[in-house]
Amino acid sequence: MNLTSKKVTVQKSAEVLCDFLCDVKNFEKLMPDNISKFEVIRDNAFVFALKGMPEIALEVKEVNSPNKVTLGAISDKIPFTLIGNIDTINETSSDVTLQFEGDFNPMMAMMIKGPITKFIETLSSKLGGL
């Protein structure tokens, strides 16, 4: 299952935005209002939970500065990646899209598509407000 957020413009350079996404503490600022847990568990990893959903642990898997930050699920139970694709506009602004890629059976994909779509759109719109 592949989902992509709308492109948002962030008033930060690509380098600054990439650094922001690499610092997992910053994801707490991007989380939806219905978050029930957020905890940094390592320098490059955090766990979060939204009300009514299981806990998900993510870690920074790959960074191609300043254009791409890839986060991946730590658990094999819910295998997915969340990719931040960053495009430079100028020295003070950049565009970002978030891409969710997961390998789920059709029933699971049908159940989580709506909540995951809403989740990545929330992350992306909060990035736009930075």
Number of C-alpha atoms within 10 A of each C-alpha: 14 14 15 17 20 13 17 19 20 23 19 20 20 26 17 17 26 22 16 16 19 25 13 22 19 13 17 16 12 18 20 16 10 10 14 13 14 18 14 18 14 11 12 15 21 21 18 19 17 18 11 9 12 9 14 17 20 23 22 22 17 13 17 11 15 17 18 22 23 21 24 21 21 19 11 7 9 15 13 20 21 23 22 24 19 26 18 19 15 12 12 13 18 22 22 26 21 23 19 20 16 17 13 15 9 9 8 11 15 11 10 14 14 10 12 14 16 14 16 23 20 17 19 24 17 16 22 17 11 12
